[in-house]
Amino acid sequence: MIKDQEYLKSKASYCLDLAKKLGATDASVTIGNSISETVNFRNKVLDESNRSDSLAMGIETYIGKKKSSISSSNLSNENLKILIEKCYETTKITPEDEFNSLPDKELLAKNIKDLNLYDQSHIENDKKIDYLKELEEAASIDKKIINTESSFTEDKSNFILANSDGFCNGYKSSSFTASCVAVAKHENNMERDYEFTSKCHLNDIFNPSELGKIAAEQTIKKLNPKKIGSDKLSIIFDKRISKGFLGSFAGAISASSIARGTSFLKDKLNQQIFSNSINIIDKPDLIRGMGSKCFDSEGVKTDTLQLVGNGILNNYLVDTYNGKKLNLKSNGRSGGSTNLYFENGNINYDDLLKSHSRILYVTETIGHGTNLVTGDYSVGATGFLIENGEFGTFDFINKKAIGLNQSHSNISIELPSDDRDADASYTTHNKVVCSIRTADCMPLLVTDEVGSFVAAIHAGWRGLAFGIIENTLKKINAKGKFIVWIGPHISHEFFEVGAEVRNIFLENNPASAEAFTNEANGKYLLSMLKAAQLKLLSLGVEKIYITKNFCTYKNVNNYYSYRRDASIERMTSLIWMEE
Amino acid sequence: MSNFFNKTDLTRNDVEEIVSDTLKNCDDGELYFEDSKSESILLDDNKIKSSNYSSDLGFGFRAISDEVVAYSHSNEISKESLKNSSKNLKSTLKSSKGTYNHEIPKTNNKFYEDINPIEQKSLDSKLEVLNKVNDYLRKKDSTVKQVTASFAGEQKSIEIIRSGGEALTDVRPLIRFNVSVMLEKNGRKETGVYGVGGRQSYDEYLKDDNWKNVCEEALRIASVNLESKPAPAGEMKVVLGPGWPAILIHEAIGHGLEGDFNRKRTSAFHDLMGQKVASEGVTIIDDGTIDKRRGSLTIDDEGTPTERTVLIENGILKNFMQDRLNARLMKTRSTGSGRRENYKHIVLPRMRNTMMLSGKQTQDEMIKSVDKGIFAVSFGGGQVDITSGKFVFNCTEAYEINNGKIGSPIKGATLIGDGPSILKEVSMVGNDMMMDPGIGTCGKAGQGVPVGVAQPSILIDKMTVGGTKL
């Protein structure tokens, strides 16, 4: 059980009284207790369990402008007496510092709001284990995942901050954290990634299978990375890590760094330091906020601060000591920021991805290359290359894969071209790779017996009905007989459509009735394969190759299927001519 | 030596009984007592900014059954507290059916003295040196705008009690002295940082000339950085200087060769034992037995005496670093590499002093052989992803090499490499092996432990440099 306020207050009083008796003119003390229970899993079995119960105290004693401090985990009155005496003796010989002082009395927090930071729920280790079992089951579904490690920690703590000016306050807080790291392997490449959830209240944490699923997906996405050449590029930082900038930013605007002159943002107050679409807020009173505080580490009250407004630096993070050096009042940020965030901007995610034709999308950084003195930034990065708003386009050496802005149209374009609005492309150039994306729709790759051209067609039902295939083949000057490969798509068995779809097909091509079978409920099952074959035969194409086991819906482990999973992932089909 | 329970309601007999009873069906485990005292004194912005003393006392009780580790720790040393921990461990491992391994090697070696560096020298003498440092640097150069200097000292006493009553003890001193200087010239600011340390008394650094050397070095690095130009970007040859640049080894292969990652098969090295992982001529050891070094230990934190472990010999992977748990599961022996930050943490295989041994060539030869590349002398920190094998580290002092000659200094850039392949790119190994000055801390799983690194100058044929000059 966590020590209660009474116990902590009595220890605090003991320390302050002792310091005063010895002759300290001021003193400030923090007493805390925290209890933590962790269970770790690995490959779906228990790996480690850990329980900790720790007490801590820290006291600063002042003799006028002289100050020193001690801390300890041994809270027996006998030990406290020895340490505080030692602290006092040290203070006597520590030189004066004109800026040493307790905070201004008027700035001390008076009304302590209840921010609901403490959840008294206790989750037994057995239940933690159940959570982790479910989490790792979900994370291990895909066979590419070869290792999973997960952890569940329940933390409870209580503290008191008291000083010789009469401030004496503290409160309980709790946190429940679950995390999963997965390792995926493909051929000789192994990669790892993670997902986690951390909340003040047990009921707010993520559902374990959701957590496991995301950890696995993030990991698999990283497999078989490629190096890109040195380049100057626009960069998007994924929101999972973009908050890393806030940590560095908070360090650069701490009154300590500013006062010492060791921050690249020194002298930048009220100046434009970000673009004017950026607003950064530090909000201490979020209910159940993981960074919420009722007062800072000196007891000063905390109010919401707009650190950056329209790109302009409005505030530093100020404590008493460094504030005095800068002629600024403390704004309740001794100990750092609270809940620090970028406000939402105006651009939606998809538009952001399309904002430049080539963007480096960073999902992880590694290394400690942030220099707050110079503002230089150099880190290792992992991520994806986005081209024309699409992730993961291949970048072959000497060849350029060109993806299209697919919209289920019946438009085909000849490459190379700046135009991208089409659902099929064709080319006679051997440095161009025709590429299309599908996840149930039918991909067709086309060439001829002498390899005089290549074409790629994205055919959903709409494309098939409105003639994407003939609109492509009729524009091509093939030198030999056509050869067509039909790739994985949703099969007749699982592709239910309404009567209006059948009507559209029949309007454009009565013969396509063959591709539909009735169902009892008035709907139809459409065989896109049949529809495509009929169309190809009518165009004189005889050489048609079809992938075995082509159904994307049925083959859960091999193919993405929009109808099955509503997934945003796609498969790419590419065709190009070698030299 | 501390007696951890003379002020409590516990007798040694009580303790031995509780330990043996708790661990009777386990494969391993121990009760770890720790009493540590530490001080830190900081001079900054022209004054003594802080002087802090702290003392921490507690125990960590560990029970291991097969692969599962149960752990309970507390500050409170009493019969009730110990019994609560025991109950907690027993309930976690309730179906355990192991056989405790009582064997543990012993040693008479000692790599440092039984001293308390904090009490040995008065606070006054330390304050005096810090003030001298401040005056010296600010008078030396008008571009000096900020000086920070600090002393940190610690004495840690441990006692490990195993089932059956076997007790192993150690008393460990540790000190550090750091100086950081910030210069400002023509609106441009740059820093230089240097520090020294080891398991010895402060005497080394309180003697007149020694602290001046540290100041000069910090100033020199900052001055070089004031002239630095944007670093080149891309793959190129890199010459690394001796000493601290060995964090390359620490990040590239050190973590990847820790026993737990290999037992769990998450390290990129797990299936490479016996294979060529480095150029011939590259030999790397992890040594805990060097006198007075920061990364040395007489016994590790589960009682095993440390040793000089050969990790890679002439390019061939020979050994992983093992603690007792991973050694047992991998059917090999502990290399005395089981460490923990303090009583609040479990033991994990960790590095000690990780060192590449000298070869035959000279730094001069290496520089002359490079047409276009960089020469990196000093580093900040690094980081590694042991699964993918990718690692990074940041230069804090580096130069261009053009046509075999050292050119202008370049801004700190991140160097990126791949662990299992980087050492195969080492084409020259120098004859000038140097240890780092004694300030390294390695982080893993939330635990920081003091470590050392060492290497001679080396030439790497291909490394990616994260500069800004394309």
Interface residues (C-beta under 8 A of the other chain):
Chain A: R42 V45 L46 D47 E48 S49 N50 R51 S52 D53 S54 L55 K67 S68 S69 I70 S71 S72 S73 N74 L75 N79 L83 K86 C87 T90 I93 T94 P95 D97 N125 I146 N147 E149 V183 N189 M190 E191 R192 K222 P225 K227 G229 S230 D231 K232 A259 R260 G261 T262 F264 I366 G367 H368 G369 N371 V373 T374 D376 S378 V379 G380 T382
Chain B: D44 D45 K47 I48 K49 S50 S51 N52 Y53 S54 S55 D56 L57 G58 E67 V68 V69 A70 Y71 S72 H73 S74 N75 E76 S85 N88 S91 T92 L123 D124 L127 K145 Q146 M182 E184 R188 K189 E190 T191 A233 G234 K264 R265 T266 A268 K344 I346 G380 G381 G382 Q383 V384 D385 T387 S388 K390 F391 V392 F393 N394 K411 G412 A413 T414 I416 T464 G466 G467 L470
